[in-house]
Amino acid sequence: MRPKWIARALLSRRWPESLKSTKRRWTTFFGSPQRSAPESAFRERKRISAMHWPNERKVEELIAFYGDPVLHSSVDPGWERENIVDLAPPYAMRYSWGPPVTRLRFHRKCRDAFGEALLAIKRLYGSQKNIEAHRLHLTGGSLMVRLMRGSTKRWSIHSYGAALDIDPEHNPFPSKWRPGFIPLEAARAFQDCGLIWRGAEGDCDPMHFQASTR
């Protein structure tokens, strides 16, 4: 090939058929050079944000999506084995009553959304000291089988492993969000990852984030 032809091809980004197959083989083995890790991560976040969560008021939707977690008022061990996975927090966390958190337990269908949200918190606040200054290292837990407050037959979204409480002591239920509660920018970080904040639009549970619509 002549040097001038090579220069024209590079400038126009046109590839002759003889080189297209070589380019395809190279991509197969080594991956596309035009695809960066940040772009890939952004696409993954968009996928998570586009997830259609079931409606918390429709038990049949919840069970169709997450399965039935309850057996005799405790977690069904078969359901738990098939559906619940661990998430190691990306920064140091502890339960609001004291013990350190070594793992959070979520349903496999929403674990990545919660993982992305906690990573977003880490990126947003930068240091452990800053995270703790905003009390975002405190949690009331994720998976726990219990009835919804005020209900005698509807199970909490926590029962499905599809919810996380942040700093419950300073974001009590039932309360509307006000200054001094969880920072709005932190709540938006969870929302940007496709999760529902129960402190939005005048709702009364500002500690609570869930993978279920209302």
C-alpha positions as CSV (number, residue, x, y, z in Angstrom):
1,M,0.0,0.0,0.0
2,R,1.2,3.5,-0.8
3,P,1.8,6.0,2.1
4,K,-0.7,8.5,0.6
5,W,-3.4,5.9,0.5
6,I,-2.8,5.0,4.1
7,A,-3.0,8.7,5.1
8,R,-6.3,9.1,3.2
9,A,-7.7,6.0,4.8
10,L,-6.8,7.0,8.3
11,L,-8.2,10.5,7.8
12,S,-11.5,9.2,6.3
13,R,-11.6,6.2,8.7
14,R,-12.5,4.0,5.8
15,W,-11.2,0.5,5.7
16,P,-10.9,-1.7,2.6
17,E,-12.6,-5.1,2.7
18,S,-9.3,-6.8,3.0
19,L,-8.6,-5.0,6.3
20,K,-12.2,-5.1,7.7
21,S,-11.9,-8.8,8.4
22,T,-8.6,-8.3,10.2
23,K,-10.1,-5.5,12.3
24,R,-13.0,-7.8,13.2
25,R,-10.6,-10.6,14.2
26,W,-8.6,-8.2,16.3
27,T,-11.7,-6.9,18.0
28,T,-12.8,-10.5,18.8
29,F,-9.6,-11.3,20.6
30,F,-8.8,-8.0,22.2
31,G,-12.0,-6.0,22.4
32,S,-13.0,-2.8,20.7
33,P,-10.4,0.0,21.2
34,Q,-13.2,2.6,21.1
35,R,-15.0,1.1,24.2
36,S,-13.8,2.6,27.4
37,A,-14.5,1.3,30.9
38,P,-16.4,4.5,32.0
39,E,-18.7,4.2,28.9
40,S,-19.4,0.6,29.7
41,A,-20.1,1.5,33.4
42,F,-22.4,4.3,32.2
43,R,-24.4,1.9,30.0
44,E,-24.7,-0.5,33.0
45,R,-26.1,2.3,35.1
46,K,-28.6,3.2,32.4
47,R,-29.6,-0.5,32.3
48,I,-30.1,-0.5,36.1
49,S,-32.1,2.8,36.0
50,A,-34.4,1.4,33.3
51,M,-35.3,-1.7,35.4
52,H,-39.0,-2.0,35.9
53,W,-39.6,-2.7,39.6
54,P,-42.9,-4.3,40.8
55,N,-45.5,-2.2,42.6
56,E,-45.3,-2.6,46.4
57,R,-49.1,-2.4,46.6
58,K,-49.6,-5.4,44.3
59,V,-48.5,-8.6,46.2
60,E,-48.9,-10.7,43.0
61,E,-46.5,-8.4,41.2
62,L,-43.9,-8.6,44.0
63,I,-44.1,-12.4,44.2
64,A,-44.0,-12.8,40.4
65,F,-40.8,-10.6,40.3
66,Y,-39.0,-11.6,43.5
67,G,-40.7,-14.9,44.5
68,D,-42.4,-15.6,47.8
69,P,-39.8,-15.1,50.6
70,V,-42.0,-16.0,53.6
71,L,-42.5,-19.5,55.2
72,H,-44.2,-19.6,58.6
73,S,-43.3,-15.9,59.4
74,S,-39.6,-16.4,58.6
75,V,-37.4,-16.5,55.5
76,D,-38.1,-19.5,53.3
77,P,-34.6,-21.2,53.3
78,G,-35.1,-22.4,49.7
79,W,-36.1,-19.0,48.4
80,E,-33.2,-17.4,50.3
81,R,-30.7,-19.9,48.9
82,E,-31.9,-19.2,45.3
83,N,-32.3,-15.5,45.4
84,I,-30.4,-13.7,48.2
85,V,-26.8,-12.5,47.5
86,D,-24.2,-10.6,49.5
87,L,-23.0,-7.1,48.8
88,A,-19.8,-5.9,50.4
89,P,-20.2,-2.2,51.1
90,P,-17.8,0.0,49.1
91,Y,-17.0,2.0,52.3
92,A,-17.1,1.2,56.0
93,M,-20.6,1.0,57.3
94,R,-22.2,0.0,60.6
95,Y,-25.6,-0.6,61.9
96,S,-27.3,2.3,63.7
97,W,-27.2,0.3,66.9
98,G,-23.5,-0.3,66.8
99,P,-22.1,-3.4,65.1
100,P,-20.0,-3.1,61.9
101,V,-21.5,-4.2,58.6
102,T,-19.5,-6.8,56.8
103,R,-22.1,-7.5,54.2
104,L,-25.5,-6.4,53.1
105,R,-28.0,-9.0,51.8
106,F,-30.2,-8.2,48.8
107,H,-32.3,-10.0,46.2
108,R,-30.1,-10.9,43.2
109,K,-32.4,-8.8,40.9
110,C,-31.7,-5.5,42.7
111,R,-28.3,-6.1,44.4
112,D,-26.5,-4.2,41.5
113,A,-28.7,-1.2,41.8
114,F,-28.0,-0.9,45.5
115,G,-24.3,-1.5,44.9
116,E,-24.2,1.3,42.3
117,A,-26.0,3.6,44.7
118,L,-23.4,3.1,47.5
119,L,-20.6,3.5,45.0
120,A,-22.2,6.8,43.9
121,I,-22.2,7.9,47.6
122,K,-18.5,7.0,47.8
123,R,-17.7,9.0,44.7
124,L,-19.9,11.9,45.8
125,Y,-18.4,12.4,49.3
126,G,-14.9,11.2,48.6
127,S,-13.6,10.2,52.0
128,Q,-14.8,8.0,54.8
129,K,-14.6,11.0,57.1
130,N,-16.9,13.0,54.9
131,I,-19.3,10.1,54.5
132,E,-19.5,9.7,58.2
133,A,-20.0,13.5,58.7
134,H,-23.2,13.1,56.7
135,R,-24.1,9.9,58.6
136,L,-24.3,7.9,55.4
137,H,-22.4,5.0,56.9
138,L,-25.3,4.2,59.2
139,T,-27.9,1.6,58.2
140,G,-30.9,0.0,59.6
141,G,-30.4,-3.1,57.4
142,S,-31.6,-4.6,54.2
143,L,-33.1,-8.1,54.2
144,M,-35.4,-8.7,57.2
145,V,-38.7,-10.5,57.2
146,R,-41.4,-8.4,58.9
147,L,-44.8,-6.9,58.2
148,M,-45.2,-3.4,56.9
149,R,-45.7,-0.9,59.7
150,G,-49.4,-0.7,60.4
151,S,-50.3,-3.8,58.4
152,T,-51.4,-7.2,59.7
153,K,-50.9,-9.1,56.4
154,R,-48.6,-7.2,54.0
155,W,-44.9,-8.0,54.1
156,S,-42.4,-5.2,54.1
157,I,-40.2,-4.7,51.0
158,H,-37.3,-5.6,53.3
159,S,-38.8,-9.1,53.4
160,Y,-37.9,-9.5,49.7
161,G,-34.4,-8.2,50.1
162,A,-35.3,-5.2,48.1
163,A,-34.8,-2.3,50.5
164,L,-32.2,-0.4,52.5
165,D,-32.6,2.0,55.4
166,I,-30.0,4.8,55.9
167,D,-29.5,6.5,59.3
168,P,-32.9,5.6,60.7
169,E,-32.3,7.5,64.0
170,H,-32.1,10.9,62.2
171,N,-34.6,10.0,59.4
172,P,-37.5,8.6,61.5
173,F,-40.7,7.1,60.3
174,P,-43.2,8.7,59.9
175,S,-41.6,12.0,59.0
176,K,-41.4,14.2,56.0
177,W,-37.9,15.2,54.9
178,R,-36.5,18.4,56.4
179,P,-33.0,19.9,56.7
180,G,-30.9,17.8,59.0
181,F,-32.2,14.6,57.4
182,I,-30.4,12.6,54.7
183,P,-28.8,15.1,52.3
184,L,-30.9,15.5,49.1
185,E,-27.9,15.0,46.9
186,A,-27.3,11.6,48.6
187,A,-31.0,10.7,48.1
188,R,-30.7,11.7,44.4
189,A,-27.7,9.4,44.0
190,F,-29.9,6.5,45.0
191,Q,-32.7,7.7,42.7
192,D,-30.2,8.0,39.8
193,C,-29.5,4.3,40.2
194,G,-33.1,3.5,39.7
195,L,-34.2,3.1,43.3
196,I,-37.3,4.6,44.9
197,W,-36.8,7.0,47.8
198,R,-39.6,7.1,50.3
199,G,-38.8,10.6,51.3
200,A,-39.6,12.1,47.9
201,E,-42.6,14.3,47.2
202,G,-43.8,14.6,50.7
203,D,-43.6,10.9,51.5
204,C,-43.0,9.9,55.2
205,D,-40.1,7.4,55.3
206,P,-36.9,9.3,54.4
207,M,-34.5,6.6,55.7
208,H,-35.9,4.1,53.2
209,F,-34.8,3.2,49.6
210,Q,-36.4,0.3,47.7
211,A,-36.5,-1.5,44.5
212,S,-40.3,-1.3,44.2
213,T,-42.6,1.4,42.9
214,R,-45.7,2.8,44.7
